């Protein structure tokens, strides 16, 4: 059974099976950092912050000052987004 996730149609899965989705024009450096952080999360490291705004329970990993990883499903799928989009997504929740 394939699980549908709520990500934009413009996103691509960076490494199949990793559950990391990125927009098309993200610099390579941030894609590499995001892959590293998702792998750390999968190994069981607590490198994330659980967001409690509006009772969402989303998970967030900071990649840099401008880039964030956001998971809406307890870490199964991660979306790399710029801080402006991240702020908008959190406000919508």
Gaussian input, Z-matrix of N, CA and C with variables (Angstrom, degrees):
# hf/3-21g

backbone

0 1
 N
 C     1     B1
 C     2     B2     1     A1
 N     3     B3     2     A2     1     D1
 C     4     B4     3     A3     2     D2
 C     5     B5     4     A4     3     D3
 N     6     B6     5     A5     4     D4
 C     7     B7     6     A6     5     D5
 C     8     B8     7     A7     6     D6
 N     9     B9     8     A8     7     D7
 C    10    B10     9     A9     8     D8
 C    11    B11    10    A10     9     D9
 N    12    B12    11    A11    10    D10
 C    13    B13    12    A12    11    D11
 C    14    B14    13    A13    12    D12
 N    15    B15    14    A14    13    D13
 C    16    B16    15    A15    14    D14
 C    17    B17    16    A16    15    D15
 N    18    B18    17    A17    16    D16
 C    19    B19    18    A18    17    D17
 C    20    B20    19    A19    18    D18
 N    21    B21    20    A20    19    D19
 C    22    B22    21    A21    20    D20
 C    23    B23    22    A22    21    D21
 N    24    B24    23    A23    22    D22
 C    25    B25    24    A24    23    D23
 C    26    B26    25    A25    24    D24
 N    27    B27    26    A26    25    D25
 C    28    B28    27    A27    26    D26
 C    29    B29    28    A28    27    D27
 N    30    B30    29    A29    28    D28
 C    31    B31    30    A30    29    D29
 C    32    B32    31    A31    30    D30
 N    33    B33    32    A32    31    D31
 C    34    B34    33    A33    32    D32
 C    35    B35    34    A34    33    D33
 N    36    B36    35    A35    34    D34
 C    37    B37    36    A36    35    D35
 C    38    B38    37    A37    36    D36
 N    39    B39    38    A38    37    D37
 C    40    B40    39    A39    38    D38
 C    41    B41    40    A40    39    D39
 N    42    B42    41    A41    40    D40
 C    43    B43    42    A42    41    D41
 C    44    B44    43    A43    42    D42
 N    45    B45    44    A44    43    D43
 C    46    B46    45    A45    44    D44
 C    47    B47    46    A46    45    D45
 N    48    B48    47    A47    46    D46
 C    49    B49    48    A48    47    D47
 C    50    B50    49    A49    48    D48
 N    51    B51    50    A50    49    D49
 C    52    B52    51    A51    50    D50
 C    53    B53    52    A52    51    D51
 N    54    B54    53    A53    52    D52
 C    55    B55    54    A54    53    D53
 C    56    B56    55    A55    54    D54
 N    57    B57    56    A56    55    D55
 C    58    B58    57    A57    56    D56
 C    59    B59    58    A58    57    D57
 N    60    B60    59    A59    58    D58
 C    61    B61    60    A60    59    D59
 C    62    B62    61    A61    60    D60
 N    63    B63    62    A62    61    D61
 C    64    B64    63    A63    62    D62
 C    65    B65    64    A64    63    D63
 N    66    B66    65    A65    64    D64
 C    67    B67    66    A66    65    D65
 C    68    B68    67    A67    66    D66
 N    69    B69    68    A68    67    D67
 C    70    B70    69    A69    68    D68
 C    71    B71    70    A70    69    D69
 N    72    B72    71    A71    70    D70
 C    73    B73    72    A72    71    D71
 C    74    B74    73    A73    72    D72
 N    75    B75    74    A74    73    D73
 C    76    B76    75    A75    74    D74
 C    77    B77    76    A76    75    D75
 N    78    B78    77    A77    76    D76
 C    79    B79    78    A78    77    D77
 C    80    B80    79    A79    78    D78
 N    81    B81    80    A80    79    D79
 C    82    B82    81    A81    80    D80
 C    83    B83    82    A82    81    D81
 N    84    B84    83    A83    82    D82
 C    85    B85    84    A84    83    D83
 C    86    B86    85    A85    84    D84
 N    87    B87    86    A86    85    D85
 C    88    B88    87    A87    86    D86
 C    89    B89    88    A88    87    D87
 N    90    B90    89    A89    88    D88
 C    91    B91    90    A90    89    D89
 C    92    B92    91    A91    90    D90
 N    93    B93    92    A92    91    D91
 C    94    B94    93    A93    92    D92
 C    95    B95    94    A94    93    D93
 N    96    B96    95    A95    94    D94
 C    97    B97    96    A96    95    D95
 C    98    B98    97    A97    96    D96
 N    99    B99    98    A98    97    D97
 C   100   B100    99    A99    98    D98
 C   101   B101   100   A100    99    D99
 N   102   B102   101   A101   100   D100
 C   103   B103   102   A102   101   D101
 C   104   B104   103   A103   102   D102
 N   105   B105   104   A104   103   D103
 C   106   B106   105   A105   104   D104
 C   107   B107   106   A106   105   D105
 N   108   B108   107   A107   106   D106
 C   109   B109   108   A108   107   D107
 C   110   B110   109   A109   108   D108
 N   111   B111   110   A110   109   D109
 C   112   B112   111   A111   110   D110
 C   113   B113   112   A112   111   D111
 N   114   B114   113   A113   112   D112
 C   115   B115   114   A114   113   D113
 C   116   B116   115   A115   114   D114
 N   117   B117   116   A116   115   D115
 C   118   B118   117   A117   116   D116
 C   119   B119   118   A118   117   D117
 N   120   B120   119   A119   118   D118
 C   121   B121   120   A120   119   D119
 C   122   B122   121   A121   120   D120
 N   123   B123   122   A122   121   D121
 C   124   B124   123   A123   122   D122
 C   125   B125   124   A124   123   D123
 N   126   B126   125   A125   124   D124
 C   127   B127   126   A126   125   D125
 C   128   B128   127   A127   126   D126
 N   129   B129   128   A128   127   D127
 C   130   B130   129   A129   128   D128
 C   131   B131   130   A130   129   D129
 N   132   B132   131   A131   130   D130
 C   133   B133   132   A132   131   D131
 C   134   B134   133   A133   132   D132
 N   135   B135   134   A134   133   D133
 C   136   B136   135   A135   134   D134
 C   137   B137   136   A136   135   D135
 N   138   B138   137   A137   136   D136
 C   139   B139   138   A138   137   D137
 C   140   B140   139   A139   138   D138
 N   141   B141   140   A140   139   D139
 C   142   B142   141   A141   140   D140
 C   143   B143   142   A142   141   D141
 N   144   B144   143   A143   142   D142
 C   145   B145   144   A144   143   D143
 C   146   B146   145   A145   144   D144
 N   147   B147   146   A146   145   D145
 C   148   B148   147   A147   146   D146
 C   149   B149   148   A148   147   D147
 N   150   B150   149   A149   148   D148
 C   151   B151   150   A150   149   D149
 C   152   B152   151   A151   150   D150
 N   153   B153   152   A152   151   D151
 C   154   B154   153   A153   152   D152
 C   155   B155   154   A154   153   D153
 N   156   B156   155   A155   154   D154
 C   157   B157   156   A156   155   D155
 C   158   B158   157   A157   156   D156
 N   159   B159   158   A158   157   D157
 C   160   B160   159   A159   158   D158
 C   161   B161   160   A160   159   D159
 N   162   B162   161   A161   160   D160
 C   163   B163   162   A162   161   D161
 C   164   B164   163   A163   162   D162
 N   165   B165   164   A164   163   D163
 C   166   B166   165   A165   164   D164
 C   167   B167   166   A166   165   D165
 N   168   B168   167   A167   166   D166
 C   169   B169   168   A168   167   D167
 C   170   B170   169   A169   168   D168
 N   171   B171   170   A170   169   D169
 C   172   B172   171   A171   170   D170
 C   173   B173   172   A172   171   D171
 N   174   B174   173   A173   172   D172
 C   175   B175   174   A174   173   D173
 C   176   B176   175   A175   174   D174
 N   177   B177   176   A176   175   D175
 C   178   B178   177   A177   176   D176
 C   179   B179   178   A178   177   D177
 N   180   B180   179   A179   178   D178
 C   181   B181   180   A180   179   D179
 C   182   B182   181   A181   180   D180
 N   183   B183   182   A182   181   D181
 C   184   B184   183   A183   182   D182
 C   185   B185   184   A184   183   D183
 N   186   B186   185   A185   184   D184
 C   187   B187   186   A186   185   D185
 C   188   B188   187   A187   186   D186
 N   189   B189   188   A188   187   D187
 C   190   B190   189   A189   188   D188
 C   191   B191   190   A190   189   D189
 N   192   B192   191   A191   190   D190
 C   193   B193   192   A192   191   D191
 C   194   B194   193   A193   192   D192
 N   195   B195   194   A194   193   D193
 C   196   B196   195   A195   194   D194
 C   197   B197   196   A196   195   D195
 N   198   B198   197   A197   196   D196
 C   199   B199   198   A198   197   D197
 C   200   B200   199   A199   198   D198
 N   201   B201   200   A200   199   D199
 C   202   B202   201   A201   200   D200
 C   203   B203   202   A202   201   D201
 N   204   B204   203   A203   202   D202
 C   205   B205   204   A204   203   D203
 C   206   B206   205   A205   204   D204
 N   207   B207   206   A206   205   D205
 C   208   B208   207   A207   206   D206
 C   209   B209   208   A208   207   D207
 N   210   B210   209   A209   208   D208
 C   211   B211   210   A210   209   D209
 C   212   B212   211   A211   210   D210
 N   213   B213   212   A212   211   D211
 C   214   B214   213   A213   212   D212
 C   215   B215   214   A214   213   D213
 N   216   B216   215   A215   214   D214
 C   217   B217   216   A216   215   D215
 C   218   B218   217   A217   216   D216
 N   219   B219   218   A218   217   D217
 C   220   B220   219   A219   218   D218
 C   221   B221   220   A220   219   D219
 N   222   B222   221   A221   220   D220
 C   223   B223   222   A222   221   D221
 C   224   B224   223   A223   222   D222
 N   225   B225   224   A224   223   D223
 C   226   B226   225   A225   224   D224
 C   227   B227   226   A226   225   D225
 N   228   B228   227   A227   226   D226
 C   229   B229   228   A228   227   D227
 C   230   B230   229   A229   228   D228
 N   231   B231   230   A230   229   D229
 C   232   B232   231   A231   230   D230
 C   233   B233   232   A232   231   D231
 N   234   B234   233   A233   232   D232
 C   235   B235   234   A234   233   D233
 C   236   B236   235   A235   234   D234
 N   237   B237   236   A236   235   D235
 C   238   B238   237   A237   236   D236
 C   239   B239   238   A238   237   D237
 N   240   B240   239   A239   238   D238
 C   241   B241   240   A240   239   D239
 C   242   B242   241   A241   240   D240
 N   243   B243   242   A242   241   D241
 C   244   B244   243   A243   242   D242
 C   245   B245   244   A244   243   D243
 N   246   B246   245   A245   244   D244
 C   247   B247   246   A246   245   D245
 C   248   B248   247   A247   246   D246
 N   249   B249   248   A248   247   D247
 C   250   B250   249   A249   248   D248
 C   251   B251   250   A250   249   D249
 N   252   B252   251   A251   250   D250
 C   253   B253   252   A252   251   D251
 C   254   B254   253   A253   252   D252
 N   255   B255   254   A254   253   D253
 C   256   B256   255   A255   254   D254
 C   257   B257   256   A256   255   D255
 N   258   B258   257   A257   256   D256
 C   259   B259   258   A258   257   D257
 C   260   B260   259   A259   258   D258
 N   261   B261   260   A260   259   D259
 C   262   B262   261   A261   260   D260
 C   263   B263   262   A262   261   D261
 N   264   B264   263   A263   262   D262
 C   265   B265   264   A264   263   D263
 C   266   B266   265   A265   264   D264
 N   267   B267   266   A266   265   D265
 C   268   B268   267   A267   266   D266
 C   269   B269   268   A268   267   D267
 N   270   B270   269   A269   268   D268
 C   271   B271   270   A270   269   D269
 C   272   B272   271   A271   270   D270
 N   273   B273   272   A272   271   D271
 C   274   B274   273   A273   272   D272
 C   275   B275   274   A274   273   D273
 N   276   B276   275   A275   274   D274
 C   277   B277   276   A276   275   D275
 C   278   B278   277   A277   276   D276

   B1=1.4452
   B2=1.5226
   B3=1.3177
   B4=1.4553
   B5=1.5186
   B6=1.3279
   B7=1.4580
   B8=1.5142
   B9=1.3238
   B10=1.4548
   B11=1.5168
   B12=1.3238
   B13=1.4556
   B14=1.5170
   B15=1.3014
   B16=1.4626
   B17=1.5208
   B18=1.3283
   B19=1.4583
   B20=1.5147
   B21=1.2938
   B22=1.4529
   B23=1.5235
   B24=1.3208
   B25=1.4559
   B26=1.5170
   B27=1.3153
   B28=1.4591
   B29=1.5177
   B30=1.3006
   B31=1.4593
   B32=1.5180
   B33=1.3317
   B34=1.4669
   B35=1.5217
   B36=1.3212
   B37=1.4634
   B38=1.5163
   B39=1.3124
   B40=1.4636
   B41=1.5227
   B42=1.3178
   B43=1.4624
   B44=1.5220
   B45=1.3334
   B46=1.4660
   B47=1.5266
   B48=1.3195
   B49=1.4533
   B50=1.5157
   B51=1.3259
   B52=1.4660
   B53=1.5253
   B54=1.3378
   B55=1.4589
   B56=1.5142
   B57=1.3455
   B58=1.4604
   B59=1.5205
   B60=1.3267
   B61=1.4553
   B62=1.5151
   B63=1.3508
   B64=1.4610
   B65=1.5243
   B66=1.3484
   B67=1.4606
   B68=1.5275
   B69=1.3292
   B70=1.4734
   B71=1.5224
   B72=1.3270
   B73=1.4633
   B74=1.5221
   B75=1.2962
   B76=1.4713
   B77=1.5287
   B78=1.3350
   B79=1.4669
   B80=1.5325
   B81=1.3223
   B82=1.4639
   B83=1.5288
   B84=1.3140
   B85=1.4608
   B86=1.5288
   B87=1.3232
   B88=1.4651
   B89=1.5227
   B90=1.3227
   B91=1.4715
   B92=1.5259
   B93=1.3326
   B94=1.4630
   B95=1.5245
   B96=1.3320
   B97=1.4644
   B98=1.5219
   B99=1.3292
   B100=1.4644
   B101=1.5257
   B102=1.3336
   B103=1.4739
   B104=1.5219
   B105=1.3171
   B106=1.4651
   B107=1.5285
   B108=1.3293
   B109=1.4640
   B110=1.5260
   B111=1.3297
   B112=1.4692
   B113=1.5266
   B114=1.3255
   B115=1.4712
   B116=1.5261
   B117=1.3299
   B118=1.4729
   B119=1.5243
   B120=1.3252
   B121=1.4663
   B122=1.5268
   B123=1.3314
   B124=1.4642
   B125=1.5350
   B126=1.3458
   B127=1.4677
   B128=1.5215
   B129=1.3227
   B130=1.4548
   B131=1.5156
   B132=1.3189
   B133=1.4655
   B134=1.5279
   B135=1.3068
   B136=1.4598
   B137=1.5279
   B138=1.3127
   B139=1.4561
   B140=1.5276
   B141=1.3032
   B142=1.4607
   B143=1.5249
   B144=1.3153
   B145=1.4615
   B146=1.5244
   B147=1.3307
   B148=1.4662
   B149=1.5237
   B150=1.3367
   B151=1.4625
   B152=1.5209
   B153=1.3017
   B154=1.4621
   B155=1.5229
   B156=1.3407
   B157=1.4587
   B158=1.5168
   B159=1.2907
   B160=1.4673
   B161=1.5239
   B162=1.3071
   B163=1.4586
   B164=1.5134
   B165=1.3366
   B166=1.4626
   B167=1.5170
   B168=1.3299
   B169=1.4565
   B170=1.5155
   B171=1.3401
   B172=1.4582
   B173=1.5262
   B174=1.3330
   B175=1.4605
   B176=1.5212
   B177=1.3377
   B178=1.4590
   B179=1.5167
   B180=1.3297
   B181=1.4603
   B182=1.5244
   B183=1.3238
   B184=1.4606
   B185=1.5268
   B186=1.3265
   B187=1.4626
   B188=1.5251
   B189=1.3182
   B190=1.4615
   B191=1.5230
   B192=1.3253
   B193=1.4601
   B194=1.5258
   B195=1.3299
   B196=1.4638
   B197=1.5168
   B198=1.3119
   B199=1.4660
   B200=1.5208
   B201=1.3474
   B202=1.4638
   B203=1.5213
   B204=1.3198
   B205=1.4645
   B206=1.5209
   B207=1.3251
   B208=1.4601
   B209=1.5197
   B210=1.3199
   B211=1.4607
   B212=1.5174
   B213=1.3240
   B214=1.4634
   B215=1.5208
   B216=1.3431
   B217=1.4690
   B218=1.5278
   B219=1.3137
   B220=1.4728
   B221=1.5253
   B222=1.3272
   B223=1.4541
   B224=1.5139
   B225=1.3175
   B226=1.4660
   B227=1.5278
   B228=1.3205
   B229=1.4600
   B230=1.5204
   B231=1.3212
   B232=1.4602
   B233=1.5134
   B234=1.3233
   B235=1.4533
   B236=1.5220
   B237=1.3291
   B238=1.4620
   B239=1.5199
   B240=1.3256
   B241=1.4597
   B242=1.5221
   B243=1.3280
   B244=1.4520
   B245=1.5231
   B246=1.3261
   B247=1.4664
   B248=1.5258
   B249=1.3353
   B250=1.4673
   B251=1.5269
   B252=1.3218
   B253=1.4646
   B254=1.5248
   B255=1.3141
   B256=1.4628
   B257=1.5308
   B258=1.3238
   B259=1.4650
   B260=1.5227
   B261=1.3299
   B262=1.4660
   B263=1.5209
   B264=1.3235
   B265=1.4668
   B266=1.5250
   B267=1.3130
   B268=1.4592
   B269=1.5257
   B270=1.3274
   B271=1.4726
   B272=1.5232
   B273=1.3503
   B274=1.4687
   B275=1.5165
   B276=1.3161
   B277=1.4734
   B278=1.5024
   A1=109.14
   A2=116.72
   A3=122.11
   A4=108.59
   A5=115.72
   A6=120.56
   A7=108.76
   A8=116.64
   A9=120.70
   A10=108.54
   A11=115.22
   A12=119.13
   A13=108.97
   A14=115.93
   A15=121.72
   A16=109.91
   A17=116.40
   A18=120.53
   A19=107.97
   A20=115.88
   A21=121.67
   A22=110.85
   A23=116.55
   A24=121.69
   A25=113.47
   A26=117.75
   A27=120.87
   A28=112.99
   A29=118.16
   A30=121.14
   A31=110.84
   A32=115.18
   A33=120.08
   A34=108.06
   A35=115.28
   A36=119.32
   A37=107.30
   A38=116.43
   A39=121.12
   A40=111.54
   A41=117.59
   A42=122.54
   A43=106.61
   A44=118.25
   A45=119.70
   A46=111.58
   A47=115.11
   A48=120.78
   A49=114.23
   A50=117.53
   A51=120.57
   A52=111.39
   A53=116.83
   A54=120.20
   A55=113.18
   A56=116.78
   A57=121.72
   A58=108.69
   A59=116.33
   A60=122.45
   A61=109.28
   A62=116.24
   A63=121.15
   A64=110.02
   A65=116.71
   A66=120.40
   A67=109.81
   A68=117.95
   A69=120.06
   A70=115.91
   A71=119.90
   A72=120.45
   A73=114.47
   A74=117.95
   A75=120.83
   A76=108.59
   A77=118.45
   A78=120.11
   A79=111.71
   A80=115.31
   A81=122.14
   A82=111.61
   A83=117.63
   A84=121.41
   A85=111.20
   A86=117.04
   A87=120.42
   A88=111.67
   A89=117.35
   A90=120.17
   A91=109.99
   A92=116.67
   A93=120.43
   A94=111.38
   A95=116.66
   A96=120.15
   A97=110.78
   A98=116.72
   A99=120.96
   A100=110.66
   A101=117.62
   A102=121.08
   A103=110.41
   A104=115.99
   A105=120.65
   A106=110.92
   A107=116.69
   A108=120.26
   A109=112.05
   A110=117.79
   A111=120.18
   A112=109.91
   A113=117.11
   A114=119.57
   A115=110.96
   A116=117.35
   A117=120.36
   A118=110.48
   A119=116.45
   A120=120.48
   A121=110.37
   A122=117.45
   A123=121.61
   A124=111.62
   A125=117.46
   A126=121.16
   A127=112.18
   A128=117.28
   A129=120.12
   A130=115.33
   A131=117.14
   A132=119.45
   A133=109.57
   A134=115.89
   A135=119.80
   A136=108.80
   A137=116.02
   A138=122.42
   A139=111.60
   A140=117.38
   A141=122.51
   A142=110.38
   A143=114.53
   A144=122.42
   A145=106.70
   A146=116.80
   A147=120.72
   A148=107.80
   A149=115.78
   A150=120.99
   A151=109.77
   A152=115.48
   A153=119.43
   A154=112.15
   A155=117.41
   A156=120.11
   A157=110.05
   A158=116.07
   A159=123.44
   A160=112.68
   A161=117.34
   A162=120.80
   A163=115.30
   A164=118.02
   A165=120.58
   A166=112.88
   A167=117.48
   A168=120.30
   A169=112.86
   A170=118.10
   A171=121.73
   A172=109.81
   A173=115.58
   A174=121.53
   A175=108.62
   A176=116.08
   A177=121.31
   A178=109.38
   A179=115.68
   A180=122.05
   A181=107.04
   A182=117.26
   A183=121.28
   A184=108.81
   A185=116.26
   A186=121.88
   A187=109.58
   A188=116.59
   A189=122.85
   A190=106.90
   A191=117.00
   A192=119.33
   A193=111.60
   A194=116.88
   A195=120.65
   A196=115.04
   A197=119.47
   A198=121.52
   A199=111.40
   A200=115.52
   A201=122.82
   A202=110.01
   A203=115.12
   A204=121.60
   A205=106.73
   A206=117.03
   A207=121.43
   A208=108.91
   A209=116.20
   A210=122.15
   A211=108.41
   A212=115.09
   A213=120.58
   A214=111.65
   A215=117.13
   A216=120.60
   A217=112.16
   A218=115.92
   A219=123.19
   A220=113.79
   A221=117.17
   A222=120.57
   A223=116.14
   A224=118.96
   A225=120.22
   A226=110.92
   A227=116.96
   A228=123.02
   A229=108.46
   A230=115.47
   A231=121.96
   A232=108.91
   A233=116.22
   A234=121.69
   A235=108.74
   A236=116.00
   A237=121.53
   A238=107.85
   A239=116.68
   A240=119.56
   A241=111.05
   A242=113.83
   A243=121.28
   A244=108.32
   A245=117.43
   A246=120.29
   A247=112.54
   A248=118.54
   A249=120.47
   A250=110.48
   A251=116.23
   A252=119.74
   A253=110.29
   A254=116.68
   A255=121.13
   A256=110.33
   A257=116.86
   A258=120.52
   A259=111.23
   A260=117.21
   A261=120.53
   A262=111.54
   A263=117.69
   A264=121.34
   A265=111.16
   A266=117.30
   A267=121.00
   A268=110.23
   A269=116.37
   A270=119.32
   A271=111.80
   A272=116.98
   A273=120.88
   A274=112.16
   A275=116.56
   A276=121.08
   A277=113.50
   D1=128.65
   D2=-179.69
   D3=-92.34
   D4=127.76
   D5=-180.00
   D6=-89.46
   D7=128.37
   D8=176.56
   D9=-84.53
   D10=138.96
   D11=178.83
   D12=-120.39
   D13=157.12
   D14=-177.03
   D15=-91.93
   D16=78.68
   D17=173.69
   D18=-126.88
   D19=156.06
   D20=-178.41
   D21=-64.67
   D22=150.77
   D23=179.23
   D24=-67.11
   D25=-17.50
   D26=-179.26
   D27=-82.10
   D28=-8.88
   D29=-177.48
   D30=-82.75
   D31=151.99
   D32=175.81
   D33=-124.41
   D34=149.39
   D35=177.54
   D36=-79.40
   D37=122.58
   D38=-173.92
   D39=-67.67
   D40=-51.65
   D41=176.74
   D42=-128.20
   D43=114.88
   D44=-178.05
   D45=-54.29
   D46=133.32
   D47=179.67
   D48=92.74
   D49=-17.17
   D50=-179.28
   D51=-82.69
   D52=-25.51
   D53=179.82
   D54=79.07
   D55=27.02
   D56=-179.64
   D57=-111.92
   D58=120.53
   D59=-178.25
   D60=-114.33
   D61=134.28
   D62=-176.84
   D63=-131.74
   D64=150.66
   D65=172.90
   D66=-68.51
   D67=161.42
   D68=-173.89
   D69=-65.41
   D70=-29.64
   D71=-173.10
   D72=-108.68
   D73=32.85
   D74=177.78
   D75=-79.67
   D76=133.05
   D77=176.87
   D78=-57.61
   D79=146.17
   D80=-176.27
   D81=-57.38
   D82=-38.50
   D83=-179.28
   D84=-56.03
   D85=-43.92
   D86=-178.22
   D87=-73.94
   D88=-30.69
   D89=174.02
   D90=-64.05
   D91=-42.75
   D92=179.07
   D93=-64.65
   D94=-43.55
   D95=178.56
   D96=-62.75
   D97=-40.71
   D98=179.94
   D99=-64.07
   D100=-43.77
   D101=177.57
   D102=-58.70
   D103=-44.85
   D104=-179.74
   D105=-60.43
   D106=-44.78
   D107=-178.21
   D108=-67.91
   D109=-37.84
   D110=178.01
   D111=-66.78
   D112=-39.52
   D113=177.19
   D114=-63.50
   D115=-40.55
   D116=176.12
   D117=-60.42
   D118=-42.55
   D119=178.39
   D120=-61.63
   D121=-43.45
   D122=-178.89
   D123=-65.07
   D124=-28.72
   D125=177.08
   D126=-76.88
   D127=-7.85
   D128=177.40
   D129=103.04
   D130=3.36
   D131=177.84
   D132=-72.07
   D133=146.81
   D134=179.43
   D135=-96.16
   D136=76.37
   D137=-178.85
   D138=-103.34
   D139=18.71
   D140=-175.56
   D141=-120.58
   D142=168.24
   D143=173.79
   D144=-122.26
   D145=131.38
   D146=176.66
   D147=-87.99
   D148=121.22
   D149=-179.14
   D150=-85.66
   D151=132.12
   D152=-177.85
   D153=-111.12
   D154=7.35
   D155=178.33
   D156=-61.90
   D157=129.65
   D158=176.56
   D159=55.17
   D160=23.45
   D161=176.16
   D162=68.17
   D163=25.86
   D164=-176.09
   D165=-74.29
   D166=-42.56
   D167=-175.76
   D168=75.02
   D169=16.06
   D170=177.74
   D171=-61.99
   D172=156.48
   D173=174.38
   D174=-110.22
   D175=142.81
   D176=-179.06
   D177=-132.80
   D178=139.39
   D179=171.56
   D180=-127.20
   D181=125.39
   D182=176.05
   D183=-78.77
   D184=128.56
   D185=177.20
   D186=-97.16
   D187=-42.88
   D188=175.58
   D189=-155.30
   D190=-169.91
   D191=177.62
   D192=-63.73
   D193=-29.20
   D194=-174.49
   D195=-107.14
   D196=-12.10
   D197=-174.20
   D198=-122.51
   D199=140.49
   D200=-179.52
   D201=-133.69
   D202=150.72
   D203=167.72
   D204=-103.76
   D205=133.27
   D206=179.37
   D207=-127.04
   D208=132.21
   D209=174.90
   D210=-120.41
   D211=127.53
   D212=179.19
   D213=-99.13
   D214=-3.07
   D215=-174.53
   D216=-131.45
   D217=47.82
   D218=174.53
   D219=59.89
   D220=31.46
   D221=173.83
   D222=93.01
   D223=3.74
   D224=177.47
   D225=-70.71
   D226=-40.89
   D227=179.74
   D228=-131.06
   D229=140.55
   D230=-179.35
   D231=-124.06
   D232=143.00
   D233=177.27
   D234=-122.87
   D235=125.99
   D236=177.50
   D237=-86.47
   D238=127.50
   D239=-178.70
   D240=-144.85
   D241=153.68
   D242=176.53
   D243=-69.65
   D244=154.11
   D245=-174.24
   D246=-59.97
   D247=-30.14
   D248=179.20
   D249=-66.34
   D250=-45.92
   D251=178.48
   D252=-67.24
   D253=-39.00
   D254=177.67
   D255=-57.62
   D256=-47.56
   D257=179.52
   D258=-59.85
   D259=-41.81
   D260=178.40
   D261=-64.65
   D262=-41.05
   D263=-179.78
   D264=-64.89
   D265=-39.32
   D266=-179.67
   D267=-68.36
   D268=-38.92
   D269=179.15
   D270=-66.87
   D271=-32.90
   D272=-179.65
   D273=-69.68
   D274=-29.84
   D275=-172.93
   D276=-59.94

